[in-house]
Every structure is written in structure tokens, then in C-alpha cells.
Amino acid sequence: MEKPFKICTLIDLIKSLLELVGGAVLIVIGAIRLSAATEQAERLPAAGLAFLGGIFVIISLCAFYWLSSFKREHRNIAKNYDSKMVFKYGILGIIFAQMPTAVCSLVERSRYEKKQKEERPSAANELFAETRPVFAEGYDAESQRIVRIVPTRTKTAYQTRGIEDIGSKNNWKGWLYLAPVIILVAIFLIYPLINTIFISFTSNYKYASGTFEGLTLTNFTYILGLTDKANGAHEAFFVRYAIPNTFLLVIITVPVSTILALLIAVALNSIKWFQKILQTIFFLPYVTNAIAVGMVFSVIFDDKGIINFLFGSDTIWIFGAQQYTAMVPLVLYIVWSSIPFKILIFLSGLQGIDKQYYQAAQIDAAPRWKVLWRVTVPLLSPQILYILITSFIGAWKEYTSVVGLFNGPGTRGKAGDPNMETIVYYIYENLNDNTSAAAAAAVFLFAIILAFTGLQFLASKKRVHY
């Protein structure tokens, strides 16, 4: 019976030695952490606490060994007593072992704050040494104004805690990065705009040589049919055809195409199967050549084309048609070719709307038309504003659809009256022969587009929700 007891004692002794080594390792780790966190002058108090924590760890381990031996001799007496003692000594050991780290952190924090207090007055005296006014900041009840102290001495660079912000000195890098774009915009946008405005005020400007006979305001009155030129030429087509045709295309095609694109986008967004395929099909007209599509429409709306065959009609839609009859295929062509881009924009906006709005509407049992009007449209208002602005600008500059459908400014091509002429078509027609009038028409169109865009931005302040 003694041999097993000696073996158990040997095992407990080895176990205790290992626990003592573990306690020593804890002391070493505490000392290493202490030396890394503090300086030489502040190491002794924390080192004493570390040593005390290590002692408590050793005491707890020895208590565990003693209690384990005591339990073997008095199994019935110390059955539950050893676990409580080990737990208590172990907790005390862990707490005192971690106290050096906490003390080191507090010491480092106090040293950092002390250092900051020593450095702050010098920086403040150096940077903000202005003479302060006698009055204080705050709200002045007599004058009903908020008083703020503004220094009278300005500095070339803003500094904070002794570090100079040199961002203001490196602005040339930003301008260098923007230089290619700025050069392109200046050459192809700003210069042509300024040059066109200047040409619109010149008399008999020669496009080839760049010469003119003087400055005048009669170019604007001439295109509006109010005055004649010196040679007796009178302009009637601009007011009679160009302005009304362009205005009709703007007020019809933009709302119709926007509403149709919104409805199609909502329908496509709700479809789970073949969504990408349908999006590709609807986007195809946008990447198709405009002149080729116009030729296809001219064949469809021919007097012996598909439309007359399906409806059993003999209406003349294209060649030799009346002005407002020919507007029907022209409007359909513009709407069909402008819808794809709008669908793409609306789809991207719809996919960014949070689904919780629709779930809340579904809980309230709101009908679909009310969800569309009360939820979808307000949340898509930024995209709708963008579409309306770009669509109005594009409709005012309509040109390629007229060329593609009619091959000229009128329903009889280049012969007869230009009854399908738009403002941009008028500009291209008179660019070589009457450059001053063409420039005046361009400035007139620029003013109209600018006014419409400004009105849209004003209306968007109350209707657009970002």
C-alpha cells in the first residue's frame, strides 16, 4: 500500500513543480511587460506589485498542492473545501498579476498628459497671439446677432500642434492632374461657345476667311423675321417651321418617353426570369445607328409599307406628307430610340431602393398604383430629374431623326418647303452661306435650353428627394 502512495506523492510533487515553474514564468512575463511599458525611474513601484502578484500565484499553487494531500488523508472532511480555497487564491493571484499592467498604463497616461500640457502653451502663444476684443463671443440680444471673434492677423498656412498643413502649397498638383480635361473643355467647349456668341453679333461674317463687316444686333431680329437683310432677304422659315417643330417634339417626346421608360423599368425590375435578356433587347436601339433606324422607319411608314397594310389605310406618312401627319412617325422614331437609355437609368435607380419601403406598403395593403406613385416615384426623383434635363436638352437639339426619316428638312427631301426643319437643322443649313444668322440661332437655342434647365432645377428643390 505504500508504493502506490509514494507514486501518487511523486506525481503530485512533479505537478506542483510544474505549477511553480508556471508561476515563475508569470513573474518573468510581468517583468518584461513592465520594462517595455515604463522607464527606469518609474519601474520600482510597479515591479513591487508584480512581485507581490507572483507571490500570490505561488501561494495559490502551494495551497492547491497542500489541499490535494490533505484531501487524501481526510477525504470526508475536505471534500468541498479545497476547490473554494484554490478558487480564492487563484483569483487573487490573477488580479495581482495583472495590476502591473494597469499601473503601467496609468503611469504612461499621466506622463503623456503632462507632456502635452508642457508643449501646448508654446504652440498656442506662437500661433494665436492676436489681441482679443473686449467683448465676448455669444448671442447679442440687443442687436440680435451672433458675435464671433475673428483674428485680424492672417497666416499663410494653417498649423495645428506644430504640424504645418502644406496642402495649400501643393494645389499645383491637382491642377496638373486636371490639365488634360481642362484643355479639352477649353478647346472644344468654352472657345466655340465664346466664338459663336461673338459671331452672332457680327455682320456678314465669312466662315472661310473669318472676316466680318462690323458688329450688329440685326442677326437676331432677322432670324425672328422682324427685319430684312441689306440685300432684301427675308427669313420666314425659322419662325414658321423650326421653332414650332422643335417645340412640338420637346413637349411630346420627352414626357411620353419618360413615362414609358419608367413603366418598362418597373416591369423589368419585377421580373425574375430572363431579366438580363430582356434588358439587352430593350437596350439594343440605343447602340443602333440612328440613320439606319430612320431608314427602316421610312420603309415601315411608306405609303405601301407595313403600317398602311395592317390598318388598310392609304395615308401618306413620309414623302409628300403634310407637316403634322409626318410628325407621327417622327415622334414614334424619337420615342423608340430614346427609351433604352432611360430604362437603363431607371433600372439602376430601382435596384438601389431599399426593399423595406415596399414591405411596409405591402403590410398596409397599398395597391400597386399607389406604391408606384407614393414610393417608387419619390425615391426615383433624382434619376427622373437627370432624365428630364438630358431629355429636354436632347429634344431641343433634335437633328438626326429628321435626316434619317426625310433625308432633308422637309417631307419632299431637300426640295420644297422645309416643313420638318428643326432649330439645329436650320443652323446646319445656314452655317456656310449665312454664318451670322446660324450663330444667332445657336445663341437663341442656347438661351432657351439654359432657361428650361434653370426652371427644372428650381422645380426640383421641392420635388426631388435625395
C-alpha positions in Angstrom: 0.0 0.0 0.0 3.0 2.3 0.5 4.2 2.0 -3.1 1.1 3.4 -4.7 1.0 6.2 -2.2 4.7 7.1 -2.9 3.9 7.1 -6.7 0.9 9.5 -6.1 3.1 11.7 -4.0 5.8 11.8 -6.7 3.2 12.7 -9.3 1.8 15.5 -7.1 5.3 16.7 -6.5 6.0 16.9 -10.2 2.7 18.6 -10.7 3.5 21.2 -8.0 6.9 21.8 -9.5 5.4 22.5 -12.9 2.9 24.9 -11.3 5.7 26.7 -9.5 7.6 27.0 -12.8 4.3 28.4 -14.3 4.2 31.0 -11.5 7.8 31.9 -12.2 7.0 32.3 -15.9 4.1 34.6 -15.0 6.5 36.8 -12.9 9.0 36.9 -15.8 6.3 37.9 -18.3 5.1 40.6 -15.9 8.6 42.0 -15.6 9.1 42.0 -19.4 5.8 43.8 -19.9 6.7 46.2 -17.1 10.1 47.1 -18.6 8.6 47.6 -22.0 5.9 50.0 -20.7 7.7 52.1 -18.2 11.0 54.0 -17.9 13.8 53.3 -15.3 12.7 55.9 -12.9 9.1 54.7 -12.7 9.7 50.9 -12.7 10.1 50.2 -8.9 6.6 50.6 -7.6 5.1 48.6 -10.4 7.9 46.0 -10.0 6.9 45.5 -6.4 3.3 44.9 -7.3 4.4 42.4 -9.9 6.5 40.6 -7.3 3.5 40.6 -4.9 1.3 39.2 -7.7 3.7 36.4 -8.4 3.9 35.5 -4.7 0.1 35.2 -4.6 0.2 32.9 -7.6 2.8 30.7 -5.9 0.8 30.7 -2.7 -2.3 29.6 -4.6 -0.4 26.8 -6.3 1.1 25.6 -3.0 -2.3 25.7 -1.4 -3.6 23.5 -4.2 -0.8 21.0 -3.5 -1.4 21.1 0.3 -5.1 20.7 -0.1 -4.7 17.8 -2.5 -2.6 16.0 0.1 -4.9 16.9 2.9 -7.8 15.5 0.9 -6.1 12.1 0.6 -5.8 11.9 4.3 -9.2 13.4 5.2 -11.4 12.5 2.2 -14.6 13.1 4.1 -13.6 16.4 5.8 -12.0 18.4 2.9 -14.3 17.2 0.1 -15.5 20.7 -0.9 -13.1 22.8 1.0 -10.1 22.6 -1.4 -11.9 23.8 -4.5 -13.0 27.0 -2.7 -9.5 27.8 -1.4 -7.9 27.2 -4.8 -10.5 29.4 -6.5 -10.0 32.2 -4.0 -6.2 32.1 -4.1 -6.2 31.7 -7.9 -8.4 34.8 -8.4 -6.2 36.9 -6.0 -3.2 35.7 -7.9 -4.6 36.7 -11.3 -5.7 40.1 -10.1 -2.3 41.0 -8.6 -0.6 39.6 -11.6 -2.5 42.0 -13.9 -2.1 45.0 -11.6 1.4 45.9 -13.0 0.0 46.3 -16.5 -2.8 48.6 -15.2 -0.3 50.7 -13.2 2.0 51.0 -16.2 -1.0 52.2 -18.3 -1.9 54.8 -15.7 1.7 56.0 -15.4 2.1 56.3 -19.2 -1.2 58.2 -19.4 -0.1 60.7 -16.8 3.2 61.2 -18.4 1.6 61.8 -21.8 -0.9 64.4 -20.4 1.9 66.1 -18.6 4.0 66.3 -21.7 1.0 67.7 -23.7 0.4 70.4 -21.1 4.0 71.5 -21.3 4.0 71.7 -25.1 0.6 73.3 -25.6 1.2 76.8 -24.3 4.2 77.4 -26.5 2.3 76.4 -29.7 -0.7 78.4 -28.7 1.4 81.5 -28.0 3.2 81.1 -31.3 0.1 80.6 -33.5 -2.7 82.6 -31.8 -1.1 85.6 -30.3 -3.7 88.1 -31.6 -5.1 90.8 -29.4 -8.6 89.7 -28.4 -11.5 92.2 -28.5 -13.0 93.4 -25.3 -16.4 91.9 -26.0 -17.2 88.2 -25.6 -18.5 85.7 -28.0 -22.1 84.7 -28.0 -25.5 86.0 -28.8 -26.1 89.7 -28.6 -29.7 90.3 -27.6 -29.7 94.0 -28.4 -28.5 93.7 -32.0 -30.0 90.2 -32.4 -26.7 88.9 -33.8 -24.3 86.1 -33.0 -20.8 87.5 -32.2 -17.8 85.6 -33.2 -14.2 86.6 -32.6 -12.2 86.8 -35.9 -8.4 87.3 -35.7 -7.2 90.3 -37.6 -3.8 88.8 -38.4 -4.0 86.2 -41.2 -1.5 83.4 -41.7 -0.2 81.9 -44.9 -0.6 78.3 -43.6 -2.8 76.7 -41.0 -0.9 74.9 -38.3 -2.2 72.5 -35.6 0.0 71.3 -32.7 3.2 72.4 -34.5 2.4 70.5 -37.7 2.1 72.7 -40.8 -0.6 71.9 -43.3 1.1 72.2 -46.7 -1.9 71.1 -48.7 -2.5 74.7 -49.8 1.0 74.8 -51.2 0.5 71.7 -53.3 -2.6 72.8 -55.3 -0.5 72.8 -58.4 -0.5 69.0 -58.4 -4.3 69.0 -58.5 -4.3 71.5 -61.4 -1.7 69.4 -63.1 -3.9 66.3 -62.9 -6.9 68.3 -64.2 -4.9 69.9 -67.0 -5.8 67.5 -69.8 -9.5 67.7 -69.2 -9.4 71.4 -68.8 -7.5 71.9 -72.0 -10.0 69.7 -73.9 -13.0 71.5 -72.4 -11.4 74.9 -73.2 -10.7 74.0 -76.8 -13.9 72.1 -77.7 -16.5 73.8 -75.5 -15.6 77.1 -74.0 -13.8 78.6 -77.0 -16.5 77.5 -79.5 -19.2 78.9 -77.2 -17.5 82.3 -76.9 -16.7 82.4 -80.6 -20.3 81.6 -81.5 -21.6 84.3 -79.3 -19.2 86.8 -80.9 -20.1 85.7 -84.4 -23.8 86.2 -83.7 -23.1 89.9 -83.2 -21.1 90.3 -86.4 -22.4 91.4 -89.8 -21.8 89.3 -92.9 -19.3 87.0 -91.2 -17.3 84.9 -93.7 -16.8 81.4 -92.4 -13.8 80.6 -94.6 -11.8 83.8 -94.1 -13.1 84.7 -90.6 -13.7 88.4 -91.7 -16.8 90.5 -91.0 -18.1 94.0 -91.7 -18.9 95.1 -88.1 -21.0 94.4 -85.1 -24.8 94.5 -85.1 -27.9 93.1 -83.4 -29.9 92.6 -86.6 -29.0 88.9 -86.8 -31.4 88.1 -84.0 -34.2 90.2 -85.5 -33.5 88.7 -88.9 -34.0 85.0 -87.8 -37.2 86.0 -86.0 -38.5 87.6 -89.2 -38.6 91.1 -87.8 -36.1 92.8 -90.1 -34.7 92.0 -93.6 -31.1 92.0 -94.7 -29.5 94.8 -96.6 -30.0 92.9 -99.9 -33.7 92.5 -99.1 -33.5 88.8 -98.0 -36.3 87.8 -95.6 -36.3 84.9 -93.2 -39.6 83.2 -92.6 -38.8 79.5 -92.2 -37.2 79.8 -88.7 -40.3 81.1 -87.0 -42.7 79.2 -89.2 -41.2 75.8 -89.1 -38.0 75.5 -87.0 -39.3 76.8 -83.7 -42.8 75.1 -83.8 -41.5 71.8 -84.9 -38.8 71.7 -82.2 -41.2 72.8 -79.5 -43.7 70.1 -80.5 -41.0 67.4 -80.4 -40.0 68.6 -76.9 -43.4 68.7 -75.3 -44.5 65.4 -76.8 -41.4 63.1 -76.9 -39.9 63.9 -73.5 -43.0 63.2 -71.3 -44.1 60.2 -73.3 -40.7 58.5 -73.5 -40.0 59.2 -69.8 -43.3 57.7 -68.6 -42.9 54.6 -70.9 -39.3 54.1 -69.8 -40.4 54.3 -66.1 -43.2 51.7 -66.6 -41.0 49.4 -68.5 -38.2 49.7 -66.0 -40.6 48.9 -63.1 -41.9 45.8 -65.0 -38.4 44.6 -65.8 -37.3 45.1 -62.2 -40.2 42.9 -61.0 -39.4 40.0 -63.5 -37.1 37.3 -62.1 -36.8 35.1 -65.2 -35.0 36.3 -68.3 -34.4 39.8 -66.8 -30.9 40.3 -68.3 -32.1 39.1 -71.7 -35.0 41.5 -71.8 -32.7 44.3 -70.6 -30.4 43.6 -73.5 -33.3 43.5 -76.0 -34.6 46.9 -74.8 -31.1 48.4 -74.9 -30.4 47.4 -78.5 -32.0 50.5 -80.1 -29.5 52.7 -78.2 -26.5 51.1 -79.8 -28.0 51.1 -83.3 -27.1 53.6 -85.9 -29.7 56.5 -85.9 -29.6 57.0 -89.7 -30.1 53.3 -90.4 -33.0 53.1 -88.0 -34.6 56.2 -89.6 -34.4 54.5 -93.0 -36.2 51.4 -91.5 -38.9 53.7 -90.1 -39.3 55.4 -93.5 -39.8 52.0 -95.1 -42.4 50.9 -92.4 -44.3 54.2 -92.8 -44.2 54.3 -96.6 -47.5 54.7 -98.5 -47.2 51.0 -99.3 -45.5 50.0 -96.1 -46.4 47.7 -93.2 -48.4 50.3 -91.3 -50.8 51.0 -94.2 -51.0 47.3 -95.0 -52.0 46.3 -91.4 -54.6 49.1 -91.0 -55.8 49.1 -94.5 -55.0 52.7 -95.0 -53.5 54.8 -97.8 -52.2 57.6 -95.6 -49.0 59.3 -96.8 -46.7 59.4 -93.8 -43.3 60.3 -95.2 -42.7 61.5 -98.7 -45.1 64.3 -99.7 -47.0 64.2 -96.4 -48.5 67.1 -94.5 -46.4 68.7 -91.8 -48.4 67.4 -88.8 -49.1 64.0 -90.4 -45.4 63.5 -90.8 -44.9 64.3 -87.1 -46.4 60.9 -86.2 -43.6 58.7 -87.5 -41.1 61.3 -86.4 -42.4 61.3 -82.8 -42.5 57.5 -82.7 -39.0 57.2 -84.0 -37.6 59.6 -81.4 -39.5 57.9 -78.5 -38.4 54.5 -79.7 -34.7 55.5 -79.9 -34.6 57.5 -76.6 -36.3 54.9 -74.4 -33.4 52.4 -73.9 -31.0 54.8 -72.1 -33.8 56.0 -69.8 -34.7 52.4 -69.0 -31.1 51.7 -68.0 -31.0 54.7 -65.7 -34.3 53.9 -64.0 -33.3 50.2 -63.5 -30.1 51.3 -61.8 -32.2 53.5 -59.5 -34.8 50.9 -58.8 -32.2 48.3 -57.8 -30.9 50.8 -55.2 -34.2 51.3 -53.4 -34.4 49.6 -50.0 -36.9 46.8 -50.0 -38.3 47.8 -46.6 -40.3 50.6 -48.2 -42.2 48.1 -50.4 -42.6 45.7 -47.4 -44.2 48.5 -45.4 -46.5 49.3 -48.2 -47.4 45.6 -48.5 -48.2 45.5 -44.8 -50.5 48.5 -45.3 -52.2 46.7 -48.2 -51.4 49.6 -50.5 -52.4 49.0 -54.2 -49.7 48.8 -56.8 -50.5 52.1 -58.5 -50.3 53.8 -55.1 -46.9 52.1 -54.3 -45.7 53.3 -57.7 -46.9 56.9 -57.1 -46.1 57.2 -53.4 -43.0 55.1 -53.0 -41.2 54.5 -56.3 -41.5 57.9 -58.0 -40.4 59.9 -54.9 -37.4 57.6 -54.4 -36.5 57.8 -58.1 -36.8 61.6 -58.2 -33.1 62.2 -58.6 -32.9 59.9 -61.6 -36.1 61.4 -63.0 -34.6 64.9 -62.7 -31.5 63.7 -64.5 -33.5 62.1 -67.3 -35.8 65.1 -67.8 -32.8 67.5 -68.0 -30.9 65.4 -70.5 -34.0 64.6 -72.5 -35.1 68.2 -72.8 -31.6 69.2 -74.0 -31.6 66.3 -76.5 -35.1 67.1 -77.8 -34.2 70.8 -78.3 -31.2 69.7 -80.4 -33.0 67.1 -82.5 -31.5 66.7 -85.9 -30.5 63.1 -86.9 -34.1 61.8 -86.8 -35.2 64.3 -89.4 -32.3 63.4 -91.7 -32.9 59.7 -91.2 -36.6 59.8 -91.9 -36.9 62.5 -94.6 -33.4 62.9 -96.0 -33.8 66.6 -95.9 -35.6 69.4 -94.0 -39.0 68.7 -95.5 -41.3 65.8 -96.4 -40.1 66.2 -100.0 -36.5 65.9 -99.1 -34.4 69.0 -100.0 -37.0 70.2 -102.5 -39.9 72.3 -101.4 -40.6 74.0 -98.1 -38.5 72.8 -95.1 -41.7 71.9 -93.2 -39.9 69.4 -90.9 -37.0 71.6 -90.1 -35.8 72.0 -86.5 -33.6 74.7 -84.9 -30.4 72.6 -85.2 -31.3 71.7 -88.8 -31.6 75.4 -89.6 -28.2 76.1 -88.0 -26.5 73.4 -90.2 -28.3 74.6 -93.3 -27.1 78.2 -92.9 -23.6 77.5 -91.4 -21.7 78.2 -94.7 -23.9 80.7 -96.5 -25.2 82.7 -93.6 -22.9 82.1 -90.7 -24.0 85.1 -88.7 -27.7 84.0 -88.8 -26.7 80.5 -87.9 -24.7 81.7 -84.9 -27.6 83.9 -83.8 -29.9 80.8 -84.0 -27.4 78.8 -81.9 -27.3 81.5 -79.2 -31.1 81.6 -79.3 -31.2 77.9 -78.8 -28.6 78.1 -76.0 -30.7 80.7 -74.2 -33.8 78.5 -74.4 -32.0 75.4 -73.1 -30.5 77.4 -70.3 -33.9 78.8 -69.3 -35.6 75.4 -69.4 -32.7 73.8 -67.3 -32.9 76.6 -64.8 -36.7 76.1 -64.4 -36.2 72.4 -63.9 -33.6 73.0 -61.2 -35.9 75.4 -59.4 -38.8 73.0 -59.5 -36.5 70.2 -58.3 -35.9 71.9 -54.9 -39.4 70.9 -53.7 -40.0 67.8 -55.7 -36.6 65.9 -55.7 -35.8 63.8 -52.6 -32.1 62.9 -52.2 
